[in-house]
Amino acid sequence: MSSSQWKLHAAVLSAGAMLAGCVGIGAVLGPPVRAYGGPEKPDFELAELVASRELASPMYANLVSVDGTLYGDGIRGFPITVKVAPGEHRVGITCGNAPDYRYPALTGIFKAGHVYEFRCRDAGNGVMAAALVDHGETYQAPAPKEKE
């Protein structure tokens, strides 16, 4: 293999390693994280938590934990979507970009069928705060089938 071929292989492998370390390919490309116990449930019975994806913003949000259980970090990556049972949950996020992360958390009451987006906002004096946007009822129970 020539020197230029070795350099190309090394560049491709290095880019893949950096992407895997910073983003966590499994977390980004994988299925939504199930942060509830029991059997799998349909979307209309769950609340969906989504991290903000404003890539150009220093207010970039990553979902880290739900009720103290860790679902994302700088090694595994951060999930884009986490599904939770309806009710009250404490959600931890990161704000910013490595190595300058901030770790706000908030507690919310989440409704079934709703999609909630987490965002980061500047609270002043170098403090980042978590903000929550309820995008409303996105998933609805299927209509009952009519008898034939």
C-alpha positions as CSV (number, residue, x, y, z in Angstrom):
1,M,0.0,0.0,0.0
2,S,1.4,3.4,-0.9
3,S,2.0,6.2,1.5
4,S,-1.0,8.2,0.2
5,Q,-3.3,5.2,0.6
6,W,-2.1,4.8,4.2
7,K,-2.8,8.5,4.9
8,L,-6.3,8.1,3.4
9,H,-7.1,5.0,5.6
10,A,-5.7,6.8,8.7
11,A,-7.8,9.9,8.0
12,V,-11.0,7.8,7.6
13,L,-10.4,5.8,10.7
14,S,-9.5,8.9,12.7
15,A,-12.7,10.7,11.6
16,G,-14.8,7.7,12.6
17,A,-13.1,7.4,16.0
18,M,-13.6,11.1,16.7
19,L,-17.3,10.9,15.6
20,A,-17.9,7.9,17.8
21,G,-16.2,9.5,20.8
22,C,-17.8,12.9,20.6
23,V,-21.3,12.0,19.4
24,G,-21.7,8.3,20.2
25,I,-23.0,6.8,17.0
26,G,-25.2,4.3,18.8
27,A,-27.0,7.0,20.8
28,V,-27.5,9.2,17.8
29,L,-28.4,6.6,15.2
30,G,-30.0,4.1,17.6
31,P,-33.6,3.7,18.5
32,P,-35.2,6.0,21.2
33,V,-34.1,5.2,24.7
34,R,-36.8,3.5,26.9
35,A,-36.6,5.2,30.3
36,Y,-39.5,3.2,31.8
37,G,-40.0,-0.3,33.1
38,G,-42.2,-3.1,31.8
39,P,-43.1,-4.1,28.3
40,E,-42.8,-1.9,25.3
41,K,-45.7,0.6,25.0
42,P,-47.2,2.5,22.0
43,D,-46.2,6.1,21.6
44,F,-49.6,7.5,22.6
45,E,-49.1,6.0,26.1
46,L,-45.7,7.7,26.6
47,A,-44.1,11.1,26.7
48,E,-41.2,11.8,24.3
49,L,-38.3,13.9,25.4
50,V,-36.2,15.4,22.6
51,A,-32.9,17.3,22.9
52,S,-32.5,20.6,21.1
53,R,-30.5,20.3,17.9
54,E,-29.5,23.9,17.3
55,L,-26.0,22.9,16.2
56,A,-24.8,26.5,15.5
57,S,-25.8,27.6,19.0
58,P,-23.7,27.5,22.2
59,M,-27.0,26.6,23.8
60,Y,-26.8,23.0,22.3
61,A,-28.7,20.6,24.7
62,N,-28.0,16.9,25.3
63,L,-30.2,14.6,27.3
64,V,-28.1,12.9,30.1
65,S,-30.4,11.3,32.7
66,V,-33.9,10.7,33.8
67,D,-34.7,10.2,37.5
68,G,-31.0,9.7,38.3
69,T,-30.4,7.0,35.6
70,L,-27.7,7.9,33.2
71,Y,-28.6,7.5,29.5
72,G,-25.9,9.7,27.9
73,D,-22.3,10.9,28.4
74,G,-19.3,12.0,26.4
75,I,-18.2,8.4,25.8
76,R,-21.4,6.7,24.8
77,G,-22.9,9.7,23.2
78,F,-26.2,11.4,24.0
79,P,-29.6,10.1,22.9
80,I,-31.7,12.3,20.7
81,T,-35.0,10.9,22.0
82,V,-36.0,9.4,25.4
83,K,-39.4,7.9,26.0
84,V,-40.8,8.1,29.6
85,A,-44.1,7.0,31.2
86,P,-46.4,9.9,32.0
87,G,-45.9,11.7,35.3
88,E,-43.2,13.6,37.2
89,H,-39.6,13.1,36.2
90,R,-36.3,14.8,36.9
91,V,-34.3,15.2,33.7
92,G,-30.6,16.1,33.5
93,I,-29.1,17.7,30.4
94,T,-25.8,19.2,29.3
95,C,-25.7,22.7,27.8
96,G,-22.9,23.9,25.6
97,N,-20.1,22.0,23.8
98,A,-17.1,20.1,25.1
99,P,-15.1,21.0,27.1
100,D,-17.3,23.8,28.4
101,Y,-20.4,21.9,29.5
102,R,-22.9,23.0,32.1
103,Y,-25.3,20.6,33.8
104,P,-28.7,22.0,34.5
105,A,-31.6,19.8,35.5
106,L,-35.3,20.3,35.8
107,T,-38.4,18.5,37.1
108,G,-41.5,18.3,34.9
109,I,-44.8,16.6,34.7
110,F,-45.0,14.9,31.4
111,K,-48.2,13.9,29.6
112,A,-48.8,10.9,27.5
113,G,-48.7,11.5,23.7
114,H,-46.8,14.8,24.1
115,V,-43.4,15.7,22.8
116,Y,-41.2,17.9,25.0
117,E,-38.0,19.6,23.7
118,F,-35.2,20.5,26.0
119,R,-33.3,23.7,25.3
120,C,-30.6,25.6,27.1
121,R,-30.8,29.3,27.8
122,D,-28.4,31.8,29.2
123,A,-29.5,32.8,32.7
124,G,-26.7,35.4,33.0
125,N,-23.5,35.5,34.9
126,G,-22.2,32.4,33.1
127,V,-25.1,30.3,34.3
128,M,-26.9,28.0,31.9
129,A,-30.5,27.0,32.6
130,A,-32.7,24.3,31.1
131,A,-35.9,25.3,29.4
132,L,-38.7,22.9,28.4
133,V,-41.0,23.4,25.4
134,D,-44.2,21.3,25.2
135,H,-44.9,20.7,21.5
136,G,-48.3,19.3,22.5
137,E,-50.1,16.1,21.7
138,T,-48.3,14.6,18.8
139,Y,-49.2,11.0,19.3
140,Q,-52.9,10.1,19.8
141,A,-54.6,6.8,20.6
142,P,-55.9,5.1,17.4
143,A,-59.6,5.6,16.8
144,P,-61.7,2.6,17.8
145,K,-62.5,0.3,14.9
146,E,-66.1,0.2,13.7
147,K,-67.9,-3.0,13.9
148,E,-68.6,-4.5,10.5
